[in-house]
Amino acid sequence: MLNYLARRLSATVVVLTLVSMSVFGIFAVLPMDPAALTCGKACYPAVIEANRHRLGLDVPVHVQYGRFVKGLFVGRTYGEGQATIECPAPAFGYSFNRHECVTTLIKDALPVTLSLAIGAFILWISVGVGLGILAARRKNQWPDRAATAFVLVGTSLPTFITGILILLFVGLKFKLIDPLNMGRWISPLEDPVAWFRTFIFPWIILALAYAASYTRFTRSTVIETSSEDYIRTARSKGLSEKAILQKHTLRAAIAPITTLAGLDFASLLGGAIITESIFNLPGLGRLSIRAVLQDYDLPTILATTILAAAFVVIANLLVDIAYAYLDPRVRVA
Amino acid sequence: MTSTNMSKPFLEVKNLNVAFPTEDGLVRASSDISFSVARGETLAVVGESGSGKSVTSLAVMGLHNRKTAQISGQAILNLESGPVDVISADEEIVRKLRGKAMSMIFQDPMSALHPYYSIGNQLIEAWSLYNEGSKEDGRKRAIEMLDLVGIPAAEKRVDEYPHQFSGGMRQRVMIAMALINNPSLLIADEPTTALDVTVQSQILQLIRDMQKEFNMALILITHDLGVVAEVADRVNVMYAGKIVESGSAEDIYYRPDHPYAIGLLNSIPRVDQLESKRLVAIPGQPPSLIHRPDGCSFRARCEFADRVPGNLCATTIPTLDQKSTDHFSRCHLPESELVKARVEIGGRK
């Protein structure tokens, strides 16, 4: 097991390095001059060149990458003298548009996205998996039909429709969302009620689509598992239907659901762009979309892209470890 | 069955019918099945795939979904506490007979054990359903059973997972699990079909040993007539959901009455015949169980149908008639023609 862990961990480091390299490479060949983007419309070439030097964009790409990696571990200092900008480790770069170290921007946005992702995750897993099991157990009866209807609605209504509808006609109309709190991060430690009011609708909206597909997936997985030979064996032993479901069917069905859930959760951590935009939540999704559409803020885009990739790669590792724990066949191999 | 002073047979199946409604119509998987098995007795059920062998035994175990299967008739277990009809009894009562009064082992030991639980876990689970006692007691019993079915180093292997066992070893584990609560009836549904030939006879021997050890009634479902000759006291030959011939193993092997049974015997090599003969396959396929032909189900494949006077095979379903003591056959063919038929088929090179 330890051997397996070590192997998987080193593979993860390699993948992360490759991902960051390719993202960095793509940004280097973009037909945009990051230095030119640092100052506004009326710009002198001299200013651009000065900024280019300050941001370290005047050296070859591989040197830039080296500095980037080094910055992750020891922090980075841009420019010299009075105009020095310090970004402590882990430094992802400096956003000229926002006049902030990118790490600071991420630090501010991360709790928002975490709150959103964790809450939505809990909601969609409990609703999706619960409904899926119910539908499988009551196959072709009304609970199953109701679940099928839910799946249809949930998967076919896009988030930007459901989100806006619930925001306008429920959240704001009944004053459940405080418009003054929109766009601000409220810590659950400070004001749990306001935090909850800010997030409850985003959770529901985000969870809706996921819950629908998890209902479908859980239903089919449970039905498939129920026809396995070892379930018939369990029944022939004299186990009750309840015990068969809880101990035998779900035990086998949980593995594929875990895989899916781990990866979905990880990709959410990169930011839920649409949901965050609709509810004006200052999370990673908003940070990315603003950097892409509004600011052409390359250091921020670079950082959020690598971060999102890192989440997925790490989640993959965790899912694999969980799988080894869940499935003895993987453990030994 | 005559009920004298002797105890009744442990299992009595009477006029059992199992049908499944489908979109295409009602599938009559087994119809009008009657037989009985006593403790210590071995009943072999033979027939090709889809003849209703497994469907019948699953009905005896109460393993069909009562919502989707239409089951009628009786399957009575004569327990010490009195007879229970598995077909009509409350589902909860039948559940508590499973694993305790009757057990079943299945064809494919590769998939019949839960891949995520250790062997010990699965055995202890079966044991603790019907026994009071700590997990340690269950574990002891599990090791004892694994030892009994011939798994070496049972003490160590009890903690291993199914994928760490070979096919034959898994079937031994299945047998240990089926017998852990000392059942009176064991149904073995093609227990050796999925195994290597060398392992098959070991498993078969094990099942026979266990039957003696536990004094069980044994129903052995198989399409291997060689297996039948080795172990069976009585044989039911099934075709298209019906028993077409039933008798002692001797009767079936040396005096087969039904053209299907005769054909089956001719399709396998026999050691007791000196000349080497060509094996003869039965032409054609079994009929659909939804749109059954009128008359005898085997008629289309039967080469003697035209020797039956009055086109009886096409119009009338033959009844299961007694041919001699304990030997029944479902065929219109008159005795005189039968003798000829036996010689004809048997003499074919």
Interface residues (C-beta under 8 A of the other chain):
Chain A: E228 D229 Y230 R232 T233 A234 R235 S236 K237 G238 L239 S240 K247 H248 R251 A252 A255 L326 D327 P328 R329 V332
Chain B: M61 L63 R95 K96 L97 R98 G99 K100 S103 M104 F106 D108 S111 A112 L113 H114 P115 Y116 Y117 S118 E125 A126 L129 Y130 Y161 H163 Q164 M174 M177 A178
